C-alpha cells in the first residue's frame, strides 16, 4: 500500500488491536449465526444428546474470550433459525465485569450463504451497559491490509441499539444514547460502506457518520457531523477547556491520489477552526497539504497561550513516500505574535527525527506586548529522536524581560533531556535558572529571592 495507505494500514491494525468488546460481540453474533446455520454444528450437538442452544452459547463464549477477557453468554434462542436471539452477554477482565448486553436479535437470510453472503435484515441490541474502561492490553499489532480479507461478504441492512449506558468511570460522567446504522463489507476489493447515527437520550446531542472506502482506486468518501451542548462527550474526550458546546462538520471525497476535505469546528467564542486538507500524488509520494485557520490558544500550554491569542493559522505539508517514510515539511502554527514550526521525518520503522521551534514575534519596541503582559524574548526548541515507545527528547527554553501584573522575570533558561535505553527506565535531567524573579506578592518575593535555580535527576519507569 502506498502513501497515506500506510497510515490507514496502521490505523486498521490499531483498530484490530484495541477494538472494543462490543464490536467483537457484533461481529461474532453474525459468525455464530453462520455456524449455527451450518447443519454440521447442529447435527453434532444433537448427536451428543445435548442442548444445541447451550452448546452454541458456550462455543461463542469461548471464541470471544481472550487471555485478558472472559465472555459469557446466557442463552441462544432459535440457534438454527433465521431469527435468533442471544441473551445475557457479559465481558469481564481480572477486575470483574465491565460490559453487559441484555439481548441481541439477529434477523438474517440463511439462503444467501449459498452465494457466500451474510445478509442481515436487522441486528437489534436492547441495552448495552459499559460500566468502566477495560484493562489495558500491551503489544504492538502487526500492520495488515487497509481492509481485512473476509471469507464472506457481509451486509447489515439495519443496526439498532436501543440504549447504550456509559458508567461514570468511563468518561467521568454518566451518559445514555441510542445508535442506528447500516454497514456492508465484502471481500477486500469490494470495500466498506457504513452509516452511523448516535443520539443522546439523557440530553441533547447527536452525531452522524457516513463512510465509504473502495480499495480498487482507493476512493474514500467521508462525512461527519457532530452537535452537542456544553459538557458533552466529545469535549470530554478531547479535553477541551471548560467542556464547551461543540459543532463539527468534516467532509472529504476523492481518491487517495486526489482527495479533498473541508473542516468546520466551533467550540465557543474562543475555540474554532475552519479550513481544508488535500492529498495529491507527486511521483513516488502522496502529499497532504493543510490550510486551517481559527482560534486555538485555549488548547496550548498556559506559558505560550497569550502570544497565540486571536486568529492562528496551521499550514504545511506532510509527505507520505511509497517506501513508508513520512516527511513533515515545516508544519507551521502562526499568529500575529508567535510562530511554531515542526519538521522532520518518521521512517518506515517508526523511528522519529523531529524538530520543533517556537518564537514570540515582536510587535512593540522589539518586545511582544499582549493583554497587559510584555515579553522581550521567548524561544522554545525541542528535538525528538528514537521510537514513540522509547524517545530521546531534548528541550531548551529561553525567556527574557517578562512582565505582568502578577510576576516579573528578568531572564529564565531551562534545559531538559530525556534519554531512553533499551529495556531500562528513561533518564531524566533537568536544569533551570531564573534571575530577577519578582512576584507581585511581597511575602512570596521575600521567600523566593531574586535568583532561583532548579536541578533534577531521575528515572521514569513504565507506569
Buried (B, 14 or more C-beta within 10 A) or exposed (E): BBBBBBBBBBEBBEEBEEEBBBEBBBBBBBBBBBBBBEEEBBEEBEEEEEBBBBBBBBBBBEBBBEEEBBBBBBBBEBBBBBEBBBBEBBBBBEEEBBBBBBBBBBBBBBEBBEEEBBBBBBBBBBBBBBBBEBEEEEEEEEBBBBBEEBEBBBBBBBBBBBBBBBBEEBBEBEBBBBBBBBBBBBBBEBBBBBBBBBBBEEEEBBBBBBBBBBBEEBBBBBBBBBBBBEEBBBBBEEEBEEBBBBBBBBBBBBBBBEBEBEBBBBBBEEBBBBBEBBBBBEEEBBBBBBBBBBBBBBBBEEEBBBBBBEBBBBBBBBBBBBEBBBBBBEBBBBBBBBBBBBBBBBBEEBEBBBBBBBBBEBEEEEBBBBEEBBBBBBEBBBBBBBEEEEBBBBBBBBBBBBBBEEBBBBBBBBBBBBBBEEEEEBBBBBBBBBBBBBBEEEEEBEEBEEEBEEEEEEEEEEE
